Amino acid sequence: MAEERISFSPCSEEQRDVLMDSTTDILLVGGGAGGGKTRMCLTKCLSFIRDKNARVIVFRQTQPQLKVSGGIIDESHQIFPHVGGEYKVQQMKWVFDGSGMAAKGATVQFAAIPDDAALAGWQGSQLTHIIIDEAAEWTEKQVIFLLSRLRSATYNGHLSMTLSCNPNKMSFLRNWLDYCINKNDGIPMADTSTKIRWFVSLNGSMYWGDTKEELYEKWGDGKTMGVDFIPKSFRFCPLTIYSNKVLLKKNPEYLASLLAQSRVDQDRFLHGSWDAVASSSGSFKREWVEMVDYPPEKVTGRWRGYDLAASLPSEVYKDPDWTVGVLLSRTPEGYYTIEDMVRFRARTDEVLRTIASTAADDGVDRVRVAMPRDPGQAGLVASNFYTTYLSERGVIVSNTPTTGHSSKMNAILPFFALCEAGMVRCVKADWNNDMFNEFEIMDGSRKNKDDICDATSLAFKKLAQSVTIPTFSIPVITQSSPIPRI
């Protein structure tokens, strides 16, 4: 009986792009469910371990994640025994004896790094290839540190890092992918895998460009290219279930189950959207809000609620809060309409100037401005300063005291309840996606941004508390007197 031959090869052009890449410094493999991300990352190792000096490390945050049934170690047993690999359980390492296509002495090891303290233990390591499984769970700082562990005086190939993950809009990777993500739905553009980006890490900050020369022109002053200014290449190869034709053939019901999901879940799991949030999570669903082309003509009131911030992105704090102003109106029938949103980052003086100019654009006679007042003496002083500045410029301001962080969720929940009841509409605009994304992930914790929610809840509170006295006329009721006149 002839010996069965095992073939490890891509089953789509997208998977081929992953396996054929041999020059990119960081390759990100991500996308929807069922794309074969883990399989491709492990199969890609077959090209690394042909060199006896290959030292491949597969990282995950915890050992249980590595060892879970059907996880990446399980998956490796479908590949490496066929190329002369022997698995050492205690070391969590594949060692190759040279009997297959892999060179004798090459290794593939699995390791967990639960925190920065464990990360420091790899300070002196010399690795040829790094694979980070579920990289969206890591921090940018951790990934860049591990990139510095790629070094070898004996390995002949290109040293590289491969990141594998599912889309996660809260991950640092979302910022890395801003160049290739559709702004409306967060889905990668069609030609994404053909684009190579370049970055350089300087003093803990990441700087990006389309070419090495562009990076050097902007950030290389006083440095020497290739010496103390060394750009690295980055490539994103998105995979979806349509990239995995083997799975589609063997399990067509899997695709059917994805197609049966809601639109948001289809964007996330079927198309690999980096901005979609699972529709089963949170207290808000964008499907609850009716989208309209224009704001209503007849309203009982309009308020623009603000949430204030006064910081710019810096090396220390790369993602500060936003100043947000949400314009909300209410119709006589009780429907609320989100008419507009402004969102920006600026220092205090620019924040106040922008609020004043926005009020002038809104019309001070038709839109009232609601400003938050933080607790304590400092909050009172700041509120008085803002009120004075804006009032002197003709802006009608109302200050509303705010409480601690724990009340933020309670403040927005009544508005979400109105959304679920179908009483909220929203004017179509380019800011819709940013707003709905924040609404969907709002859970009251400090890990997510809540600037838009705070501004919205403030505007809603002012509208809901406004009392409109209806106008009506009393009918004239007369009747003839029953007493006869003399």
PEURKA-V164224 format. One record per helix or strand of 2 or more residues. SS is the DSSP state (h for helix, s for strand). FROM is the first residue (numbers start at 1). TO is the last residue. If there is no record, write none. Layout:
BEGIN
SS:FROM:TO  SS:FROM:TO
END
This chain:
BEGIN
h:13:20  s:26:31  h:37:48  s:55:60  h:63:67  h:72:76  h:80:83  s:85:88  s:93:96  s:107:112  h:116:120  s:129:133  h:135:137  h:140:147  s:160:166  h:173:176  h:192:194  s:197:202  s:205:209  h:212:219  s:232:239  h:241:243  h:245:250  h:252:259  h:263:270  h:286:288  s:290:292  s:301:307  s:323:330  s:336:344  h:348:362  s:368:373  h:376:391  s:397:401  h:405:420  s:424:427  h:432:441  h:451:465
END
